[in-house]
Amino acid sequence: MKRILFLVLILILPACEPDDICSESTQTTSPLVITFFNIENISNTKTVPGLFAVGLDSEGNEVVIDGEIVSSRDKITLPLDVSQSQTQFKLYQNYSVTDGVVQGNPDTITITYNSESVYISRACGFKNVFTIQSFEIQSDLDQWMIVSSISINEVVNQNETNVEILH
């Protein structure tokens, strides 16, 4: 019995190639990373109180982002739609829901980009690399995001800031 098990292992183990397993450290499709900075001192990050994001579909309806929670933070990651060349989000400052009514100050952003599929390996498959063409903050009467700039236009690393916003 042990010999049969040994023979089976000898036959199976050489069949596994290093590229049959996708390491957890392998970079896959990265989200867009936005960092918020203090408009009064642009070298300092600034926390957005009660920050919350929702996606907007082509008709302007809000779409829940998986894993998105309300929290005060100076950075947010947003997924870009690989089947589109433009994605919109509504970013809320001081988001809350009271008696079923959404409270907070929303600003809408529009990201226009190109997408390219890049082959990683047989086990990992493909990842998408986005190249940001433009980033716009829609004007409104109570706009909390004042100025934006694209710092890195290729979205390839979730640890690098792609867009900086002053508020």
KEZAGU-364057 format. One line per 2 residues: their letters; for each residue x, y negated, z of C-alpha. Coordinates in steps of 0.25 Angstrom, whole numbers, plus 5000, padded with zeros to 4 digits. Layout:
a) X Y Z  ...
//
This chain:
mk) 5000 5000 5000  5011 4990 5004
ri) 5018 4994 4991  5006 4991 4982
lf) 5004 4977 4990  5019 4974 4987
lv) 5018 4978 4972  5006 4969 4971
li) 5013 4957 4978  5025 4959 4969
li) 5016 4959 4956  5008 4947 4961
lp) 5018 4937 4967  5027 4936 4954
ac) 5014 4932 4947  5013 4919 4955
ep) 5020 4908 4949  5024 4895 4956
dd) 5014 4887 4948  5002 4896 4952
ic) 5000 4889 4965  4997 4874 4965
se) 5004 4868 4977  4996 4859 4986
st) 5007 4848 4984  5005 4847 4969
qt) 4999 4834 4965  4986 4835 4958
ts) 4977 4825 4953  4979 4813 4962
pl) 4968 4803 4967  4970 4788 4965
vi) 4976 4781 4977  4972 4767 4981
tf) 4979 4760 4993  4973 4748 4999
fn) 4982 4736 5003  4980 4723 5011
ie) 4977 4711 5002  4983 4702 5012
ni) 4996 4710 5013  4997 4719 5000
sn) 5009 4727 5005  5000 4733 5017
tk) 4989 4743 5015  4976 4740 5020
tv) 4965 4750 5026  4951 4749 5019
pg) 4941 4751 5031  4931 4762 5028
lf) 4936 4765 5014  4927 4774 5006
av) 4927 4778 4991  4917 4783 4981
gl) 4918 4786 4967  4909 4780 4956
ds) 4903 4788 4945  4901 4782 4931
eg) 4887 4777 4935  4893 4770 4948
ne) 4887 4781 4958  4896 4784 4970
vv) 4903 4797 4970  4909 4803 4983
id) 4924 4806 4983  4927 4819 4989
ge) 4935 4817 5002  4933 4802 5003
iv) 4930 4797 5017  4928 4784 5023
ss) 4940 4779 5030  4949 4767 5032
rd) 4961 4768 5024  4971 4761 5014
ki) 4971 4771 5004  4961 4780 4996
tl) 4962 4790 4985  4952 4791 4974
pl) 4950 4803 4964  4950 4799 4949
dv) 4940 4806 4940  4949 4814 4930
sq) 4937 4814 4920  4936 4799 4919
sq) 4945 4787 4916  4939 4778 4926
tq) 4934 4780 4941  4927 4771 4950
fk) 4927 4771 4965  4920 4763 4976
ly) 4929 4760 4988  4921 4756 5000
qn) 4927 4747 5011  4920 4749 5025
ys) 4912 4761 5020  4901 4767 5028
vt) 4887 4772 5027  4876 4767 5036
dg) 4862 4773 5035  4865 4778 5022
vv) 4870 4765 5016  4884 4763 5012
qg) 4891 4752 5018  4905 4746 5014
np) 4911 4737 5003  4913 4745 4990
dt) 4923 4741 4979  4923 4748 4966
it) 4936 4752 4959  4938 4757 4945
it) 4950 4766 4941  4953 4768 4926
yn) 4963 4779 4923  4968 4789 4913
se) 4969 4804 4918  4979 4814 4913
sv) 4979 4829 4917  4993 4834 4921
yi) 4997 4848 4922  5003 4852 4935
sr) 5004 4867 4935  4997 4880 4932
ac) 4992 4881 4946  4989 4866 4948
gf) 4983 4863 4935  4982 4849 4931
kn) 4981 4836 4938  4976 4822 4933
vf) 4985 4810 4933  4978 4797 4932
ti) 4983 4784 4927  4976 4772 4932
qs) 4973 4762 4921  4965 4752 4930
fe) 4960 4750 4944  4948 4740 4946
iq) 4941 4735 4958  4927 4730 4955
sd) 4924 4716 4959  4913 4714 4969
ld) 4908 4704 4979  4914 4711 4991
qw) 4927 4717 4985  4936 4722 4996
mi) 4947 4728 4986  4954 4715 4981
vs) 4965 4719 4972  4970 4732 4966
si) 4983 4737 4959  4987 4750 4953
si) 5000 4754 4959  5002 4768 4952
ne) 4994 4770 4940  4996 4785 4939
vv) 4988 4793 4949  4997 4805 4952
nq) 5000 4805 4967  4990 4804 4978
ne) 5001 4798 4987  5003 4786 4978
tn) 4994 4773 4978  4988 4770 4964
ve) 4980 4758 4967  4982 4747 4978
il) 4970 4739 4982  4971 4726 4990
h) 4960 4723 5000
//
